[in-house]
Amino acid sequence: MNARTHECDVLVIGSGAAGFSAAITARHGGLEVLMVEKAPHFGGTSATSGGVLWIPGHRVGGYKAQPPRPSRPSNTCVR
């Protein structure tokens, strides 16, 4: 194994959407960032998922708002 030494303020492990967001934010704040990725390409699982975010109940995903159902108050909430 060829060991190397690097100094950084922030070490980001993984280059998926979260990793890149963290790295960009830290660099924008003036910090020295080192990002490492074990895969032969950048992007992590975000790249293999097509970069699609799944947000349950989002209006773009065909979610139709349902009127709230009345419920009985819990005994712990009623004084």
Gaussian input, Z-matrix of N, CA and C with variables (Angstrom, degrees):
# hf/3-21g

backbone

0 1
 N
 C     1     B1
 C     2     B2     1     A1
 N     3     B3     2     A2     1     D1
 C     4     B4     3     A3     2     D2
 C     5     B5     4     A4     3     D3
 N     6     B6     5     A5     4     D4
 C     7     B7     6     A6     5     D5
 C     8     B8     7     A7     6     D6
 N     9     B9     8     A8     7     D7
 C    10    B10     9     A9     8     D8
 C    11    B11    10    A10     9     D9
 N    12    B12    11    A11    10    D10
 C    13    B13    12    A12    11    D11
 C    14    B14    13    A13    12    D12
 N    15    B15    14    A14    13    D13
 C    16    B16    15    A15    14    D14
 C    17    B17    16    A16    15    D15
 N    18    B18    17    A17    16    D16
 C    19    B19    18    A18    17    D17
 C    20    B20    19    A19    18    D18
 N    21    B21    20    A20    19    D19
 C    22    B22    21    A21    20    D20
 C    23    B23    22    A22    21    D21
 N    24    B24    23    A23    22    D22
 C    25    B25    24    A24    23    D23
 C    26    B26    25    A25    24    D24
 N    27    B27    26    A26    25    D25
 C    28    B28    27    A27    26    D26
 C    29    B29    28    A28    27    D27
 N    30    B30    29    A29    28    D28
 C    31    B31    30    A30    29    D29
 C    32    B32    31    A31    30    D30
 N    33    B33    32    A32    31    D31
 C    34    B34    33    A33    32    D32
 C    35    B35    34    A34    33    D33
 N    36    B36    35    A35    34    D34
 C    37    B37    36    A36    35    D35
 C    38    B38    37    A37    36    D36
 N    39    B39    38    A38    37    D37
 C    40    B40    39    A39    38    D38
 C    41    B41    40    A40    39    D39
 N    42    B42    41    A41    40    D40
 C    43    B43    42    A42    41    D41
 C    44    B44    43    A43    42    D42
 N    45    B45    44    A44    43    D43
 C    46    B46    45    A45    44    D44
 C    47    B47    46    A46    45    D45
 N    48    B48    47    A47    46    D46
 C    49    B49    48    A48    47    D47
 C    50    B50    49    A49    48    D48
 N    51    B51    50    A50    49    D49
 C    52    B52    51    A51    50    D50
 C    53    B53    52    A52    51    D51
 N    54    B54    53    A53    52    D52
 C    55    B55    54    A54    53    D53
 C    56    B56    55    A55    54    D54
 N    57    B57    56    A56    55    D55
 C    58    B58    57    A57    56    D56
 C    59    B59    58    A58    57    D57
 N    60    B60    59    A59    58    D58
 C    61    B61    60    A60    59    D59
 C    62    B62    61    A61    60    D60
 N    63    B63    62    A62    61    D61
 C    64    B64    63    A63    62    D62
 C    65    B65    64    A64    63    D63
 N    66    B66    65    A65    64    D64
 C    67    B67    66    A66    65    D65
 C    68    B68    67    A67    66    D66
 N    69    B69    68    A68    67    D67
 C    70    B70    69    A69    68    D68
 C    71    B71    70    A70    69    D69
 N    72    B72    71    A71    70    D70
 C    73    B73    72    A72    71    D71
 C    74    B74    73    A73    72    D72
 N    75    B75    74    A74    73    D73
 C    76    B76    75    A75    74    D74
 C    77    B77    76    A76    75    D75
 N    78    B78    77    A77    76    D76
 C    79    B79    78    A78    77    D77
 C    80    B80    79    A79    78    D78
 N    81    B81    80    A80    79    D79
 C    82    B82    81    A81    80    D80
 C    83    B83    82    A82    81    D81
 N    84    B84    83    A83    82    D82
 C    85    B85    84    A84    83    D83
 C    86    B86    85    A85    84    D84
 N    87    B87    86    A86    85    D85
 C    88    B88    87    A87    86    D86
 C    89    B89    88    A88    87    D87
 N    90    B90    89    A89    88    D88
 C    91    B91    90    A90    89    D89
 C    92    B92    91    A91    90    D90
 N    93    B93    92    A92    91    D91
 C    94    B94    93    A93    92    D92
 C    95    B95    94    A94    93    D93
 N    96    B96    95    A95    94    D94
 C    97    B97    96    A96    95    D95
 C    98    B98    97    A97    96    D96
 N    99    B99    98    A98    97    D97
 C   100   B100    99    A99    98    D98
 C   101   B101   100   A100    99    D99
 N   102   B102   101   A101   100   D100
 C   103   B103   102   A102   101   D101
 C   104   B104   103   A103   102   D102
 N   105   B105   104   A104   103   D103
 C   106   B106   105   A105   104   D104
 C   107   B107   106   A106   105   D105
 N   108   B108   107   A107   106   D106
 C   109   B109   108   A108   107   D107
 C   110   B110   109   A109   108   D108
 N   111   B111   110   A110   109   D109
 C   112   B112   111   A111   110   D110
 C   113   B113   112   A112   111   D111
 N   114   B114   113   A113   112   D112
 C   115   B115   114   A114   113   D113
 C   116   B116   115   A115   114   D114
 N   117   B117   116   A116   115   D115
 C   118   B118   117   A117   116   D116
 C   119   B119   118   A118   117   D117
 N   120   B120   119   A119   118   D118
 C   121   B121   120   A120   119   D119
 C   122   B122   121   A121   120   D120
 N   123   B123   122   A122   121   D121
 C   124   B124   123   A123   122   D122
 C   125   B125   124   A124   123   D123
 N   126   B126   125   A125   124   D124
 C   127   B127   126   A126   125   D125
 C   128   B128   127   A127   126   D126
 N   129   B129   128   A128   127   D127
 C   130   B130   129   A129   128   D128
 C   131   B131   130   A130   129   D129
 N   132   B132   131   A131   130   D130
 C   133   B133   132   A132   131   D131
 C   134   B134   133   A133   132   D132
 N   135   B135   134   A134   133   D133
 C   136   B136   135   A135   134   D134
 C   137   B137   136   A136   135   D135
 N   138   B138   137   A137   136   D136
 C   139   B139   138   A138   137   D137
 C   140   B140   139   A139   138   D138
 N   141   B141   140   A140   139   D139
 C   142   B142   141   A141   140   D140
 C   143   B143   142   A142   141   D141
 N   144   B144   143   A143   142   D142
 C   145   B145   144   A144   143   D143
 C   146   B146   145   A145   144   D144
 N   147   B147   146   A146   145   D145
 C   148   B148   147   A147   146   D146
 C   149   B149   148   A148   147   D147
 N   150   B150   149   A149   148   D148
 C   151   B151   150   A150   149   D149
 C   152   B152   151   A151   150   D150
 N   153   B153   152   A152   151   D151
 C   154   B154   153   A153   152   D152
 C   155   B155   154   A154   153   D153
 N   156   B156   155   A155   154   D154
 C   157   B157   156   A156   155   D155
 C   158   B158   157   A157   156   D156
 N   159   B159   158   A158   157   D157
 C   160   B160   159   A159   158   D158
 C   161   B161   160   A160   159   D159
 N   162   B162   161   A161   160   D160
 C   163   B163   162   A162   161   D161
 C   164   B164   163   A163   162   D162
 N   165   B165   164   A164   163   D163
 C   166   B166   165   A165   164   D164
 C   167   B167   166   A166   165   D165
 N   168   B168   167   A167   166   D166
 C   169   B169   168   A168   167   D167
 C   170   B170   169   A169   168   D168
 N   171   B171   170   A170   169   D169
 C   172   B172   171   A171   170   D170
 C   173   B173   172   A172   171   D171
 N   174   B174   173   A173   172   D172
 C   175   B175   174   A174   173   D173
 C   176   B176   175   A175   174   D174
 N   177   B177   176   A176   175   D175
 C   178   B178   177   A177   176   D176
 C   179   B179   178   A178   177   D177
 N   180   B180   179   A179   178   D178
 C   181   B181   180   A180   179   D179
 C   182   B182   181   A181   180   D180
 N   183   B183   182   A182   181   D181
 C   184   B184   183   A183   182   D182
 C   185   B185   184   A184   183   D183
 N   186   B186   185   A185   184   D184
 C   187   B187   186   A186   185   D185
 C   188   B188   187   A187   186   D186
 N   189   B189   188   A188   187   D187
 C   190   B190   189   A189   188   D188
 C   191   B191   190   A190   189   D189
 N   192   B192   191   A191   190   D190
 C   193   B193   192   A192   191   D191
 C   194   B194   193   A193   192   D192
 N   195   B195   194   A194   193   D193
 C   196   B196   195   A195   194   D194
 C   197   B197   196   A196   195   D195
 N   198   B198   197   A197   196   D196
 C   199   B199   198   A198   197   D197
 C   200   B200   199   A199   198   D198
 N   201   B201   200   A200   199   D199
 C   202   B202   201   A201   200   D200
 C   203   B203   202   A202   201   D201
 N   204   B204   203   A203   202   D202
 C   205   B205   204   A204   203   D203
 C   206   B206   205   A205   204   D204
 N   207   B207   206   A206   205   D205
 C   208   B208   207   A207   206   D206
 C   209   B209   208   A208   207   D207
 N   210   B210   209   A209   208   D208
 C   211   B211   210   A210   209   D209
 C   212   B212   211   A211   210   D210
 N   213   B213   212   A212   211   D211
 C   214   B214   213   A213   212   D212
 C   215   B215   214   A214   213   D213
 N   216   B216   215   A215   214   D214
 C   217   B217   216   A216   215   D215
 C   218   B218   217   A217   216   D216
 N   219   B219   218   A218   217   D217
 C   220   B220   219   A219   218   D218
 C   221   B221   220   A220   219   D219
 N   222   B222   221   A221   220   D220
 C   223   B223   222   A222   221   D221
 C   224   B224   223   A223   222   D222
 N   225   B225   224   A224   223   D223
 C   226   B226   225   A225   224   D224
 C   227   B227   226   A226   225   D225
 N   228   B228   227   A227   226   D226
 C   229   B229   228   A228   227   D227
 C   230   B230   229   A229   228   D228
 N   231   B231   230   A230   229   D229
 C   232   B232   231   A231   230   D230
 C   233   B233   232   A232   231   D231
 N   234   B234   233   A233   232   D232
 C   235   B235   234   A234   233   D233
 C   236   B236   235   A235   234   D234

   B1=1.4460
   B2=1.5273
   B3=1.3053
   B4=1.4538
   B5=1.5244
   B6=1.3325
   B7=1.4610
   B8=1.5217
   B9=1.3216
   B10=1.4572
   B11=1.5198
   B12=1.3222
   B13=1.4546
   B14=1.5230
   B15=1.3132
   B16=1.4643
   B17=1.5199
   B18=1.3101
   B19=1.4593
   B20=1.5172
   B21=1.3248
   B22=1.4612
   B23=1.5209
   B24=1.3135
   B25=1.4657
   B26=1.5239
   B27=1.3329
   B28=1.4641
   B29=1.5230
   B30=1.3175
   B31=1.4546
   B32=1.5184
   B33=1.3291
   B34=1.4637
   B35=1.5196
   B36=1.3140
   B37=1.4546
   B38=1.5208
   B39=1.3157
   B40=1.4571
   B41=1.5206
   B42=1.3265
   B43=1.4678
   B44=1.5231
   B45=1.3105
   B46=1.4621
   B47=1.5229
   B48=1.2957
   B49=1.4636
   B50=1.5245
   B51=1.3106
   B52=1.4692
   B53=1.5191
   B54=1.3326
   B55=1.4488
   B56=1.5165
   B57=1.3322
   B58=1.4602
   B59=1.5198
   B60=1.3227
   B61=1.4691
   B62=1.5177
   B63=1.3225
   B64=1.4646
   B65=1.5265
   B66=1.3296
   B67=1.4586
   B68=1.5243
   B69=1.3080
   B70=1.4681
   B71=1.5305
   B72=1.3251
   B73=1.4659
   B74=1.5266
   B75=1.3319
   B76=1.4633
   B77=1.5253
   B78=1.3202
   B79=1.4664
   B80=1.5196
   B81=1.3198
   B82=1.4641
   B83=1.5310
   B84=1.3181
   B85=1.4638
   B86=1.5261
   B87=1.3221
   B88=1.4536
   B89=1.5147
   B90=1.3081
   B91=1.4660
   B92=1.5236
   B93=1.3243
   B94=1.4642
   B95=1.5308
   B96=1.3173
   B97=1.4619
   B98=1.5208
   B99=1.3199
   B100=1.4567
   B101=1.5200
   B102=1.3277
   B103=1.4644
   B104=1.5258
   B105=1.3257
   B106=1.4635
   B107=1.5166
   B108=1.3272
   B109=1.4690
   B110=1.5188
   B111=1.3257
   B112=1.4642
   B113=1.5292
   B114=1.3124
   B115=1.4668
   B116=1.5302
   B117=1.3144
   B118=1.4659
   B119=1.5318
   B120=1.3272
   B121=1.4687
   B122=1.5279
   B123=1.3167
   B124=1.4612
   B125=1.5234
   B126=1.3016
   B127=1.4576
   B128=1.5078
   B129=1.3208
   B130=1.4576
   B131=1.5207
   B132=1.3256
   B133=1.4630
   B134=1.5187
   B135=1.3392
   B136=1.4674
   B137=1.5265
   B138=1.3289
   B139=1.4597
   B140=1.5271
   B141=1.3211
   B142=1.4608
   B143=1.5226
   B144=1.3193
   B145=1.4625
   B146=1.5152
   B147=1.3111
   B148=1.4578
   B149=1.5146
   B150=1.3256
   B151=1.4550
   B152=1.5146
   B153=1.3257
   B154=1.4592
   B155=1.5184
   B156=1.3024
   B157=1.4633
   B158=1.5200
   B159=1.3006
   B160=1.4551
   B161=1.5144
   B162=1.3121
   B163=1.4577
   B164=1.5244
   B165=1.3235
   B166=1.4572
   B167=1.5210
   B168=1.3131
   B169=1.4542
   B170=1.5119
   B171=1.3278
   B172=1.4679
   B173=1.5252
   B174=1.3447
   B175=1.4618
   B176=1.5245
   B177=1.3310
   B178=1.4614
   B179=1.5267
   B180=1.3060
   B181=1.4558
   B182=1.5174
   B183=1.3143
   B184=1.4511
   B185=1.5139
   B186=1.3129
   B187=1.4612
   B188=1.5171
   B189=1.2997
   B190=1.4648
   B191=1.5168
   B192=1.3158
   B193=1.4598
   B194=1.5238
   B195=1.2915
   B196=1.4494
   B197=1.5198
   B198=1.3111
   B199=1.4635
   B200=1.5234
   B201=1.3170
   B202=1.4647
   B203=1.5216
   B204=1.3056
   B205=1.4587
   B206=1.5270
   B207=1.3037
   B208=1.4740
   B209=1.5293
   B210=1.2847
   B211=1.4617
   B212=1.5220
   B213=1.2966
   B214=1.4568
   B215=1.5172
   B216=1.3140
   B217=1.4566
   B218=1.5164
   B219=1.2704
   B220=1.4505
   B221=1.5321
   B222=1.2938
   B223=1.4664
   B224=1.5170
   B225=1.3259
   B226=1.4533
   B227=1.5190
   B228=1.3312
   B229=1.4688
   B230=1.5214
   B231=1.3303
   B232=1.4547
   B233=1.5206
   B234=1.3400
   B235=1.4776
   B236=1.4950
   A1=108.16
   A2=116.12
   A3=122.33
   A4=108.18
   A5=116.74
   A6=120.57
   A7=110.26
   A8=115.78
   A9=122.53
   A10=108.43
   A11=114.93
   A12=120.58
   A13=109.08
   A14=115.84
   A15=122.15
   A16=108.13
   A17=115.90
   A18=120.18
   A19=108.50
   A20=116.13
   A21=120.98
   A22=108.72
   A23=114.78
   A24=120.31
   A25=110.77
   A26=115.30
   A27=121.09
   A28=108.83
   A29=116.37
   A30=122.25
   A31=107.61
   A32=116.14
   A33=121.17
   A34=107.25
   A35=115.98
   A36=121.30
   A37=107.87
   A38=115.63
   A39=121.97
   A40=110.56
   A41=114.64
   A42=119.22
   A43=112.32
   A44=115.97
   A45=119.46
   A46=110.76
   A47=115.92
   A48=121.10
   A49=111.75
   A50=117.55
   A51=120.50
   A52=111.09
   A53=117.23
   A54=120.90
   A55=112.35
   A56=116.34
   A57=119.43
   A58=111.15
   A59=117.57
   A60=120.56
   A61=110.72
   A62=116.61
   A63=120.60
   A64=110.91
   A65=116.58
   A66=120.37
   A67=111.72
   A68=116.84
   A69=120.80
   A70=110.74
   A71=116.34
   A72=120.33
   A73=111.05
   A74=116.30
   A75=119.97
   A76=110.89
   A77=117.47
   A78=120.81
   A79=110.62
   A80=116.49
   A81=120.93
   A82=110.61
   A83=115.90
   A84=121.10
   A85=113.14
   A86=117.38
   A87=121.13
   A88=115.87
   A89=117.38
   A90=120.62
   A91=110.86
   A92=115.59
   A93=121.70
   A94=107.33
   A95=115.97
   A96=121.47
   A97=109.64
   A98=115.78
   A99=122.58
   A100=107.19
   A101=116.42
   A102=121.37
   A103=108.26
   A104=116.51
   A105=121.25
   A106=109.11
   A107=114.73
   A108=121.40
   A109=108.02
   A110=116.93
   A111=119.91
   A112=112.29
   A113=116.67
   A114=120.21
   A115=110.09
   A116=117.40
   A117=120.02
   A118=113.62
   A119=117.30
   A120=120.94
   A121=109.35
   A122=115.56
   A123=120.35
   A124=110.02
   A125=115.96
   A126=120.69
   A127=114.87
   A128=117.37
   A129=120.36
   A130=112.54
   A131=116.90
   A132=120.01
   A133=111.91
   A134=116.87
   A135=119.28
   A136=110.25
   A137=117.09
   A138=121.27
   A139=110.70
   A140=117.54
   A141=119.81
   A142=112.15
   A143=117.09
   A144=119.66
   A145=111.44
   A146=116.99
   A147=120.70
   A148=111.96
   A149=116.80
   A150=120.23
   A151=113.68
   A152=117.24
   A153=120.70
   A154=109.42
   A155=115.92
   A156=120.51
   A157=108.52
   A158=116.33
   A159=120.76
   A160=107.43
   A161=115.37
   A162=121.12
   A163=107.32
   A164=118.36
   A165=120.69
   A166=112.26
   A167=116.39
   A168=121.53
   A169=114.67
   A170=118.37
   A171=120.40
   A172=110.02
   A173=116.39
   A174=121.19
   A175=113.24
   A176=118.27
   A177=121.13
   A178=111.11
   A179=117.46
   A180=121.46
   A181=114.40
   A182=118.72
   A183=120.93
   A184=114.09
   A185=117.19
   A186=121.25
   A187=109.25
   A188=116.45
   A189=121.11
   A190=108.20
   A191=114.75
   A192=119.82
   A193=110.59
   A194=115.35
   A195=122.24
   A196=108.04
   A197=117.45
   A198=117.92
   A199=109.79
   A200=117.37
   A201=119.19
   A202=110.52
   A203=115.09
   A204=120.69
   A205=108.42
   A206=116.35
   A207=117.37
   A208=109.97
   A209=115.45
   A210=118.83
   A211=109.13
   A212=114.69
   A213=119.51
   A214=108.74
   A215=117.81
   A216=119.70
   A217=111.23
   A218=115.56
   A219=121.56
   A220=109.38
   A221=115.84
   A222=119.71
   A223=111.94
   A224=117.76
   A225=120.07
   A226=111.61
   A227=117.62
   A228=121.05
   A229=112.83
   A230=116.87
   A231=121.03
   A232=108.46
   A233=114.63
   A234=118.06
   A235=110.83
   D1=136.64
   D2=178.76
   D3=-97.64
   D4=105.34
   D5=-177.51
   D6=-86.35
   D7=137.75
   D8=176.18
   D9=-126.85
   D10=152.08
   D11=177.97
   D12=-113.27
   D13=129.43
   D14=177.29
   D15=-132.34
   D16=141.00
   D17=174.20
   D18=-106.29
   D19=138.41
   D20=178.68
   D21=-154.92
   D22=161.65
   D23=174.69
   D24=-85.43
   D25=-35.45
   D26=-177.50
   D27=-132.53
   D28=127.82
   D29=174.56
   D30=-106.20
   D31=118.79
   D32=179.24
   D33=-105.72
   D34=122.41
   D35=-179.36
   D36=-104.06
   D37=109.86
   D38=-178.29
   D39=105.44
   D40=143.15
   D41=-175.32
   D42=-117.43
   D43=30.89
   D44=175.45
   D45=-77.43
   D46=-168.99
   D47=-177.76
   D48=-58.13
   D49=-43.29
   D50=-179.67
   D51=-68.63
   D52=-41.64
   D53=179.53
   D54=-62.51
   D55=-46.28
   D56=178.91
   D57=-65.12
   D58=-38.66
   D59=177.84
   D60=-61.46
   D61=-43.85
   D62=179.10
   D63=-65.16
   D64=-43.18
   D65=-178.46
   D66=-64.97
   D67=-44.52
   D68=-179.77
   D69=-64.41
   D70=-42.72
   D71=179.75
   D72=-63.48
   D73=-44.35
   D74=179.92
   D75=-65.45
   D76=-42.98
   D77=-179.80
   D78=-65.81
   D79=-38.97
   D80=177.32
   D81=-62.05
   D82=-29.56
   D83=177.62
   D84=-83.19
   D85=5.01
   D86=176.66
   D87=89.52
   D88=10.23
   D89=-179.06
   D90=-90.76
   D91=152.53
   D92=175.05
   D93=-84.41
   D94=125.98
   D95=-173.47
   D96=-117.83
   D97=138.50
   D98=171.23
   D99=-123.54
   D100=121.56
   D101=177.90
   D102=-108.48
   D103=130.42
   D104=176.98
   D105=-118.91
   D106=144.27
   D107=-178.70
   D108=-139.01
   D109=133.19
   D110=-179.37
   D111=-83.11
   D112=-24.27
   D113=-178.93
   D114=-77.41
   D115=160.29
   D116=179.52
   D117=-75.20
   D118=-3.05
   D119=179.48
   D120=-136.87
   D121=157.36
   D122=177.58
   D123=-81.43
   D124=157.67
   D125=173.71
   D126=120.20
   D127=-21.62
   D128=179.77
   D129=54.73
   D130=-148.85
   D131=179.67
   D132=-71.06
   D133=-18.07
   D134=175.97
   D135=-63.51
   D136=-36.23
   D137=-179.86
   D138=-70.20
   D139=-39.54
   D140=-177.79
   D141=-79.50
   D142=-17.14
   D143=178.69
   D144=-88.86
   D145=-0.39
   D146=-177.15
   D147=82.51
   D148=7.46
   D149=178.70
   D150=73.12
   D151=16.47
   D152=-178.09
   D153=-88.82
   D154=133.08
   D155=175.60
   D156=-99.40
   D157=134.83
   D158=178.25
   D159=-99.54
   D160=116.95
   D161=179.08
   D162=-119.54
   D163=103.61
   D164=-176.91
   D165=-59.23
   D166=134.66
   D167=175.78
   D168=77.15
   D169=11.27
   D170=-178.99
   D171=-76.55
   D172=145.12
   D173=-176.04
   D174=-60.96
   D175=-29.59
   D176=-178.91
   D177=-72.14
   D178=-26.29
   D179=-177.63
   D180=-83.55
   D181=11.49
   D182=178.36
   D183=88.80
   D184=11.01
   D185=179.95
   D186=-71.18
   D187=131.69
   D188=175.58
   D189=-110.04
   D190=123.75
   D191=-177.57
   D192=-62.01
   D193=135.04
   D194=176.88
   D195=-105.01
   D196=140.97
   D197=176.77
   D198=-63.40
   D199=145.24
   D200=-179.62
   D201=-63.63
   D202=141.02
   D203=178.83
   D204=-90.38
   D205=132.40
   D206=177.14
   D207=-66.22
   D208=140.82
   D209=178.55
   D210=-131.09
   D211=159.37
   D212=178.80
   D213=-79.30
   D214=136.14
   D215=178.97
   D216=-65.90
   D217=147.28
   D218=177.15
   D219=-73.01
   D220=148.93
   D221=178.56
   D222=-62.83
   D223=-25.64
   D224=-179.99
   D225=-75.68
   D226=-17.05
   D227=-179.64
   D228=-94.91
   D229=-17.35
   D230=-176.53
   D231=-97.59
   D232=132.51
   D233=178.18
   D234=-108.59

